[in-house]
Amino acid sequence: MKVFALWLLVVVVQEVNSQDSCTSNLNLKNKPLFDISSFHCVSVWDEQGYILRYLQTDREVWSFVISAPNSNSFIGMGFSKDGKMVGSSAIVGWVSNDGSSTMKRYFLGGESSAEVVPDQGNLQLVNMTSSIIAQNSTIYMAFQLNTQLTPTNRLIYSLGPMGRLPSPVNYQLSQHRAHISTFLDYNSGHCIFGSTRKGIKSKKILELVSLHTGKGFDNIGSSKYFLRNPFRRCRHCLECWFCCYPRCILQHFYRSRNKVVDDKINYYSSYFSNKLNLYIFNQTSVSNSS
């Protein structure tokens, strides 16, 4: 029993040590094709274990190394103007079951797989410097961008479905199983997390509110105006959006439907109060009869 516990402890320690992090020393057997010793390091997606290392290594060259657990899926890093996936350009890489690796540029022209076009987009890779390294159950995707300007701060990361790697025939990507939109300050290394899943549309919010109360907004035009306010557009880059925006929705609804909510509260309070009184009366009657 003691031997098994010791073996289990060793396995756990090895598993923890094999995971990449900004606090661990990056000791790769197969080195990237450029020096990464002085790169900035930031955890950009804790849920999926994504680590980004980056540095401006030349006047017009920015170098990146994105690492993630190797789950037999493709990993992607997109550069967006507005934090949205559609219209952005991305670098996607994967390691096949036979050990071969592939990295390609993609233009994300839409939400369907047919609109994600390989070898397109506005990213200019530095020739002969891109590489993918698989080590200790982690995949490292290293590449350099040739750009006169600082890359956009709005970075998107995606994770493909397990076991569904792009075909070498057309390199078409399957629908990703997870993605996140972030805002990265290249100087400080501070990363602000944004949307991690598809948001609820305003129409769906109205349906949920109507379902809960039995009635919707009296003034649909006013509701649509509220749902389109500028604060909603910050959802891709502000972490606080997740708690602030739904509260604003509920506040607006409560103010516009104050009477309906009060009537519902009074109705259910009276209903349960009557039920409680009836239960107490029945229990008292049973006690008296016995």
Buried (B, 14 or more C-beta within 10 A) or exposed (E): EEEEEEEEEEEEEEEEEEBBBEEEEBEBEEEBBBEBEEBBBBBBBEEBBBBBBBBBBEEEBBBBBBBBBBBBBBBBBBBBEEBBBEEBBBBBBBBEEEEEBBBBBBBBBEEEEEEBBBEBBEBBBBEEBBBBBBBBEBBBBBBBBBBEEEBBBBBBBBBBBEEBBBEEEEBEBBEBBBBBBBBBEBEEEEBBBBBBEEBEEBEEBBEEBEEEBEEBBEEEEEBEEBBEEEEBEBBBBBBEBBEBBEEBBEEBBEEBBEEBBEEBEEEEEEEEEEEEEEEEEEEEEEEEEE
